[in-house]
Amino acid sequence: MRKTFNEINITPLTDIFLVLLIIMMVVAPLLDQQGISLTVPENVEAEKIEKEPQILTVYVTQSNKYIINNEEVPGDALGTTLSKEIKNYPDGLLIKTDSDATHGAVVTLMDKARYAGVKAISMDKI
């Protein structure tokens, strides 16, 4: 005669919950890392703008080359060129990127611009 099974074995269920708890404890601190902090500009009425903004425009081409004032700037000289040029443009930097430019090229430009002392950075697509 066969014995009937009347009790549920919860040991495998407990093992699964413990594994999930450990995974969550490992992943939770990684979620606190912060990426690039962006600020949203406030609305400004058209009458309040009195002068034409002085903004330096840097183009990032599809081949990840930088163009400042219609001249190509190599990546290793980008920081020094930005430091020299940004003195003439106190209102910030406008980055115009080609849709095929890599994210790394744009982030490199943003990092070097921040290091050069740029306070405001805007982005646009060519």
C-alpha positions, 0 to 999 in steps of 0.5 A: 500500500502507498503512503500519501504525502500530506506535508509540503517540503518548504526547504527548496522554497527557503533556499530560493528566497535566500538566494534572491535575498543575497542577490538583492543585497549585492545589487542594491548598493550598485543602484546608488551610483550616479551618472551625469547630473543634468540641470533643466533650464528655466523658462526665460521670456524673450523680452528679458534677453538683451544681448546675443549669447556668446556661446562656443560651438563645437562640432563632433563629426561622425568620424569622432573628430572635433571642429572648433571655429571651422578648424579640426582639433585633434583629441589630445589638444582638445583640452588646451584649445578649449581652455584658450577659446572659452575665455572669449565665450563666457556663456558656455559651450554648445556641442553639435553632434552628428547622429553617428558620433560615438557616445565616448567622443561626446563624453570626452568633450564634456569632460575636457570642457568641464576641466577647462572651466566651462560652466554651462554645456548644451547639446544639439544634433547636426 
